[in-house]
Amino acid sequence: MIRKLHRLLTTEHLLTGVSLARIAYGLFLLFYFISHYAERYLLWGPGGLLPHDAFLEMAEARGILTLFHLSGEPWFFELVYHAGIVVAFLYLIGYRTRLTGVLTFILFWSFYFRNPHLTNGGDNILRIQLFYLLFAQTGARFSLDALRRRKTSSPGRKGVAREMSAVLHNAAVLAAALQLALLYFTAGMYKVMGAYWQEGTALYYATRVQEFHWPGISEWLWESEFLLVLLSYATVIFQVSFPFLLLNRITKLIAVGCAVLFHGGIALFMGLIGFSWIMIGSELILLTDKDYRLIGAAARRAGAKAAGPLRLLRDRIASLPAVKGRQLIVFYDGWCPLCRASVASSRKLDWFSLIRFVSFREPGVIERYGLDADKVERRMHSTADGRRFAEGIDAVIQMATRLLPLWPAVPLLLLARWIGIGQRAYDFIAGRRTILPTGGCDGHCSLEDGKKGPVTLDK
């Protein structure tokens, strides 16, 4: 019994859920900072809606300490704001998540209290959940940290430090789950005490608010008395029963599925997209790794059944003239194993056959397309018309715009290019890739020798 309890406590649970929550929170924060970039001075700046002196007085009254206590100078505000963008991106991709998790919490805490008049319930739950996740292994899945550990870790017996870390992780995950369960339960109990919810008319009045009005849809809801009453009562029952539904694996899946639909409806009909995104991200913590494996297996079975019709639809879309006009030629290094692997992965994502990959190492390619041999060896090139060429990060962006699954990454790539780190990061990786020449160097090869074997191409 003691051994089972020890194994239960020292085994990290819900690793997939907290990793997905990290991604959801990172995406929200990145969007949060970028979407408010133009009006950042007005919202949080030293001379904005809440001047720095007024902020200090308010913070002192509430006993709050933030990064903005260090300085009220515009240059410091700029430093903190741009640090928020960088840290949110690193947290999203899972780079040094222990450190970036702490920095993410501190930065969001600082902006949350810099102007609390801008916050809502979603920001509040995010602030709390980010604190809990400081102690969780949020980089265990879908992260650069996970890739690094996979390459360097060696099997062996768990040490005391590893076991204590697992206990801390489990405690943090439990606290995050309890926080969410209490949130739903208390929200439901408050609704039970509300007259509008008791009468089943609460959603009618909510959709009548001008900020939440959706022309054509809101009127349709108003005209359906049965639907309004049903949804009002269903909301109360669901929120009050939510903690108890989590006690069983089957009902937990139903509860999380209903919660996702519930907040998806709030985002769609009321426009509270940020709030809904945070709540859905928080609900991802509740499912176990086994639950995600079962969901993944079910999704693969459904995908296999739908493969035929989807392939037919894909071919029809790919044959449209407007789609054909978006075709791109990408020139890559056929001697580079990393490049070949990237091309293989990209071909799987190229659902509409919009990209044709050509190795510039093939005889005659340099001359046929008028490429610069030195440039194409250092950076991947792409062209849509055969005359204008994009290289490096710009070529990656052109590829991502044509690969539908990579569309969510396009804003991040554009941001990285805009702030100047995109091309540098690309050059850093490309300049250290391994080259495996086949047949020796030709006239366009800039390698120092033509020996067959691994060669590292450094700028």
C-alpha angles and dihedrals in degrees: 000000000000091000091052091049091048091050091047093051097042096047114087112237134197093019093151092049096052091044091054089047089053090053092048092049092045092052091049094049093047090050089044093057097039097045091053095042096108094050098034093117092052094049102039108359124121091256098033133106090309108035117218095251092051089048092053091051092049093046092050091051091052096039093240125154121194140163089263089069088072095067142349095205120123092234090056091050089051090050093051094045095051090043086057091057093049095044093047089053093048090048090050095054092041102244112163089338094186090061099034090047090059092045091047092053093047093048095046091045089053095050092042092059096033087079111002091177088078097054130098139186092281092056090050095053090045091053091053096043093048088057093052092047090057086081097042131088095250092160096057093103136030095009143109088244090060091051091050093049091049090058098043107030121101126199115255146124118306115255126219091258091053091049093049089049089053092050090050091048092051092048091051093049091048091051091050091049093047090048090055094045092050090047092057094042096050091044089053093047092051088052091050089059093049118099094215092054091047089053092045094237100107095101090049091059092041092055090047090065108107094228090057098042117125110189111235095008100058090050090052090054093047091055093054107074092173093053094048093051092044094051093045094053093040090055093053094045092047095050096046093047096042098097091050094048088060092065093076125054095226096044089044091060089049091048094050092045091051091046091054091049090045094054092038086059091049090052093047102042101029102030094233092139098152093049092047092047092054093047094048090047089052092049090057088071091067097068121084126230088255090054090054091049090052091047090048092050091049091049091051091051091049090047092052091053092048095043095095099051091040092052090052091049091047092052091050092051092046090054094057113111092230090055094045089054089063095060116133136199115216121195113207137170109266091192092061116089091200090052092049091050091049091050091050091052092046092052089058090053094045094095096166100040092246097145130062113194118210126181109225086210090073113104114267097010095110092052097039095056098031094241126171104243095210095047097045090051091057100038136027112249132207136185136182099190104026092245107069118051131198120202139195115347091002090059090049090052091050089052093048092053089059097044106077097204089055096054093101088059095054095084090050092050091048090049092049090050092047096052091046103247098098098074092039092052090048092050091047092056096038093047091057100043121124118250121207106188117208115207096358130279121314127206092284097050114109095193114124093238138012098233116141109241142073113321126179114221109215124177 
